[in-house]
Amino acid sequence: MIDFLSHAFLDPLSQAYFQKSLIGASIVAVVASVVGCLVVLRRMAFLGDALSHAMIAGVAGGYLVMKMLFGLEANAPGMLIGSLIAAILTVGLIGFVSRVSRVKEDTAIGIMYTGVFALGVVVVSIFRHYIHIDLMHFIMGDVLGISDTDLWVSALVAATVLSCIILFFRHFQISAFDPVMAASIGLPIVFLDYLLTTCVSLVVVSAVSMVGVILVVGLLITPAATAYLLSDRLSRMMALAALFGVTSVVGGLYLCVWLDTAGGGAIMVFSTLQFIVVLTLAPRYGLIARWLRQRHAVPQHVLEDILGALIRRAGDPATAGDIRPYVADGKRLRASLGNMVHDALITETNAQYTLTPKGAQEASRILRAHRLWESYLEHIGTPAGEVHERAHILEHIQDQRAIDYLDSLLGHPTTDPHGKSIPPKPA
């Protein structure tokens, strides 16, 4: 068993190509995951996809210029500069189209990135005698074939981008969560947008040679989305995203070696599996936690029935037996009462329940809705014997505008058909 584990885990680590791939991909994963947190929060995932596709035009242009002017083949700095220019040009075109026309930004992104991507393909085809780019390699990447130049470029990009994130962290944080407030306090929103876009562009450019055009978007989005399920603080979310990015690389590279498959694809498969596990098990936002909350939650109609029963007693304490006749789902009464005590809607003393101020306010809203519905049903000619039961069903409608409309339609009545007072609209 020990020999098997040693062969499976330690032997790959002794290989130079594996070490280089691990270092290079981890650098890219960390910076992509950190920037990806801002991309996820600002709902820019489609922009990352656009930039990764548009880059082929920049790569082709950079390759062509370096080849024809300097006679250099596959020059990484030249292709990096070309890719960055293509990314910035794409973003500029997207912003221009969305500003000067009625076309929305998401539509402009779809138009421009496909156009620039197609331009790159055409350029590669026309100058195929000068440009020797394997499009399949460009799309799928080759994480196991990382060169020393790729390592230096990724390290330089990572240092630059992470420095920008650290220097402008508070600005990015405010603009991501509340852009209106950011603008109102004088933050340079346009500058921050272009700075973030430039950072995304740099990350995409540095990662494409390793994981390819298609999968670089995954490194931007999936680790950040995984961290988003576990944290409500941006700094902690970024740290978790970086961790998930690195574990995606480590797990993916081992899968790649064990299964003899493409490295970029294996990394993203492992990253996606991580996301699914966290989505299932996350303590607050996971599927299991959500199912447990729904299982133990007080159904809204039961909660409203209990509150309505208590407010009708004008502040007098009530036992569970006193409340039961007013609740349609009596089987969940005890559990519902316990949850409402926990939520500070009611208090319990010697097995008797009374409303808290918070509960009284909510109960008054429900009672107001019930009695307005009774008044409306009588107004439209509903038989007197059916008014109460129908109003008991309609009072659970959660649209406050509908209640206000009834109040206005009926001339702001103060009593219902039975002569009982209708509570005023809450302030």
N, C-alpha and C positions, 0 to 999 in steps of 0.2 A: 504493500500500500504506500509506504514511504517512497519507494523507488518510483512508483507511478506518479505521485504528486510532484516529486522532484523533476521528473521528466516533463510533466505537463506544465509546471509553473516556472521552474528555474532554468530549464534548458533554453526557452526563448529569450530569457533575459541575458543570456551569455552571448547572444548574437548581436553584432553591431547594427544591422539593419533594424532590429526590433528596438534597440535602445534609442536609435536616432528617431524612429517613428514615434516612440513613446514620448520623447522630449518635445519634438516638434508639434505633434498633435495636441499634447497637453497645453503647450503655450497658446496655441490657437483656441483650444476649448475654453481656457480660462478667460481670455479677453472677449471671445465671442459670447460666452455666457453672461459676463458682466454687462456688456453693451446690450445683450439681448433682453435683460431686465427692463431697460428703458424702452426698447422696441415693443415688448409685450404690454407694458403699462400704457404706452402711447398709441397702441393698436397700429403699429407700423409694420406688421409681419409681411404684408403683401409688398411693401417697399423693399424689404430685404430680398425677396424673391425677384423683384424687378431688377435690382442692381446686379444680382448674381448672373442673370441672363444677359443683361446689357453689356457685361464685361467682355464678352467674346469680341465685340467690336473694338474695345480698347486694347485687348491682347493682340488682336490681328494688326491694329494700327501701330502699336509699339514694336511688335515683331518686324513689321515691314520697314519702319523707319530705321531701326537698328541694323537691319540686314542691308538695306540699300545705301545708307549713308556711312555705316561703319563696318559693314561686312561681318557683323556678329550674329550668331545663331542662338535662338532661345535665350536672349539676355533678360534675366529676371528683373533688374531695375528698370529697363526700358518698358517691359510689359507691365510692370507695376504702375509706372507713371501713366502709360496709355490707359490702363484699366481705371485708374483714378479719374482721369479726364473724362472717360466715357460715363462713369458713374455720376460725376458732377453734372455733365451735360444732360444726362437722363433726368436727374432731379430738377434741373433748371427748366427743361422742356415740360415736365409734369406740372410744375408750379405755374409756368406761363399759360399753358392750356387751361388749367383749372381756374385761373384768375380772369382770363379774357373771354371765356366762353361759358355757356351754361352747363358744360360737361363737368360732372363731379370728379373729385380727385381720384377715387378708386378706378373710375373709367379711364381717366387720363393715364394712370399708371399702366393699365392693361394695354392701352394703345401705344404708348411710348416705349415700354420695355420690349414689346414684341417687335416694334419697328426697328429699334436699335439692335436687338438680337439678330433680326433678319439681315440688317445691314452688315453685321459682322460675318454672318455665314456667306453672304454674297462676296464680300471682300476676300475672304479666305479662298473662295472658289475661283475668283478672277485672278488672284495672284498666287495660285497654288504652286507655281514654279519657284516662287521666292519664299512663301510661308509654309513651313513644314510643321503644322500643328495637327496633332491627332485629336479630332473633335470628341471622339469617345473618351479619350483620356481626360480632356478638358471637362466633360460633363460628369464623368464618374470619379475622376481623381485617382491618385496612386499613393496612398498613405504609407505603403511599405517601400516606396522609392524616393523618400525625401532626401534631397541633396543638402550639402553644407550651405549653399546659397539660400535655399528655402528656410533653413534654420535661422540664419542671420536676419533674413527679411522678416520672418514671423516674430523674432525677438524684438527687432526694432519697432515694428508696428505695434506690438503688444505694449512696449514701454511708452510709446507716444500716446496711444489711445487711453491706457490706464492713467497716465498723467493728466490727460484732459478730463477724465471722469473724476479724478480726485480733486483737481483744481476747481471744477465747476459742479461739484456734487450737489451742493445746496440749491443751486440754480436749476439743475436738472430735476431734482426732487420736487421742487415747488411747481415747475412747469409741467411735470408729468401728472401730478395729482390734482392741481388746480390752476390751469393755464389762465383763467380769468383773473385770479388773484395775482398771479405772476405778472401779468400785463399791468394791473392796477398799481403795483408797487414799483413799477419802472424797470423790470427785468427785460433785457433785450431778447424778446421771444424769437424774432427772425434769426438773429445771430445764433441762438441756442439750437434752433431747428437745423440750420446749415452745419453747425458744428457736430451735432449728433449724426446727421446724414453723412458727413465726411468720415466720422469715426466708423460708422457702419460700412462705408465704402472701403475703407482701409482693411477692416477685418475680413470682409468678403474677398478682397483681392488677395490677401495673404493666405487665405484658407483654401482657395479654389484648387491650387496645384496639389493639395493633399487629399481633400475629400470630394472635390468636384463641384460643379455649378449647382447641381440638384441638391446635394446633401449639405452644402454650406448653410443653407437656410435652416436646416434641422439643428445645427450647432448653435445658431443664433436663438432659436425659438424654444426647442424642447427642454434643455436644462433650465432655462429661465421660467418656463411654464411649470416645470416640476417644482421649482423652488417657490413659485407663487402659491402653490397649494399648501405650503407649510409656514409661510410667514406673511405678516402684514407690515413689516418694516423693510424699507428699501435696502438699507445697509446689510441686514441679515439675509434678505432675499438674494442679494448679489453674492454674498459669501457662500450660501447654499448652492446657488447656480454654478459658481466656479467649481465647487466640490462635485456636483453632478456631472459637469462637463468633463472633469478629469476621470471620474469613475467610468463614464461612457467610453472614453478613449482606452483606458486600461482593459475594461471588460470586452470592448469591441475588438481590440487587437488580439487578445487571447482567443476569442471566438474565431477571428480570421485565421489564426495559426491552426487551431484545432480542427476547424471545418474546411480549411483550404479554400477560402472564399475571398471576395473583394473586401479590402480593408475599410474603405469608406462606408460601404453598405453595412458591414458588421458593426461598426461604431454606432450608426444610427439605429440599427435594430436593437442594440443593447440600451441606447438612450431612450428609445420608445418603450421598451420593457420596463425600465426604471420609472418612466412617467406613469405607466399603467399600474404598477405596484403602489406608487405613492397616491395616485388617484383613488385606489381602492382602500388604502390603509391610513391616509392622512387623518390625524385626530380631530380636525375641525371641519375641513372641506372635502374629506374623502367620502366615497360612496357608502361605506359601512357606517360612518358617523352620521351621514345624512339619513340613512335608513333607520338608525336608532333614534334619531331626533323625531322623525316622522312617526315612529312607532309609539314613542312616549309623549308626543305632543298632544295638547288638548285640542280636539277638533274645534274649529272656530264656532260652529253652530252650538256646540255644547257649552263652550265658554260664555257665549252670549246668552244662552238660556239661563245659566247659573247667575250671571250678573243681573239679568232682567228679573229673576225671582227675588234676588236680595234687595234690589232697589224698590221693588213693590212693597217691601215690608217697612219702608220708611225708617230704616236704621235699626230696626229690631233684629237681634241675633236670630239665626235660623239653623236648625239641625239639617243633616243630610236628608232626613225624612221629610222635612218641610219643603226642601228644594226639589226633591225627586219628581213630584207631579208636574213641574214646569219643564223638565228636561226630557227630550224625546229619546235620547240614547242613555237610558238609566244604567246600563251595564258599566259604563266608564265614569260614573259619577264620582266614586271615591278617588280614583286616580286623578281625575280632572281637578277635584278640590285640592288635592295635595300639590299638584303642579301650580295651581293658581295661588296657593299660599306661598310657594317658592318664588313666584313671579311678583309677589307683593300686590296682587290685585285684591286679595281678601286676607283676613286674619282668622285664626282659630283659637278659641278659648273654651275649654271643657266641652269639646265636640260641637261647639256652636260657631257659626261663621258670620262675620260682618265685613262690610266693604271698607277698604282703605280709601284715602282720597283719590288715589290713582284709579282704583276700581270703580269708585263712585262716578268719576268723570266718564269713564268708558261706558258704565251702565246707563248713565243719563243719555248718552248718544244713542244707545240701542233703544231705550224707551221712547225717545223723541221720534226715532225712525218708525217704531211700531205704531205709535198713536197717529202719526201723520199718514201712514199707510191705511190705518183704519178710517181716517177722515176721507181720504181719497176714494177708498173702496165704497164707502157710503155715498160719496158724491156721484159716482158713476152708476149707482143703482144696484150694487151687490146685495143679495139678500142678507138681512141682519144676522141670521144665524151662521153665516159663513164669513163675516167680516173679520172676526178675531183670528180664526185659524189661518185664513189667507194672509193676514197681516203678520202673523207669527212666522210664516215662511219668508215673506218679502222683507222683513226687518233685517235679514242677514245679508242683503245686498250691500256691498262695501263701497258703493259709489256715492260720495258725499254730494256730488253735483246733482244727482237724481233726487236726493232728499231736499236739497235747497230748492230745486225746481218745484217739487210738490208743495213746499211751504209757500212759495210765491204764487203758484197756481191757485191755491186754496185761500189766498188772501191773508196769510200768516195767522192761522187760527191759534187760539190759546187753550182750547179744550177739544177732546176727541168726541166721537158720537155718544160715548157713555158719560160725558160730563167730566172726565178726568183731565187734569192739567197736562198740557204738552210742555215738556222742558224746553227752555230757550236754547237757541243755537249756541254752542260753546264758543268762547272767545278765541 
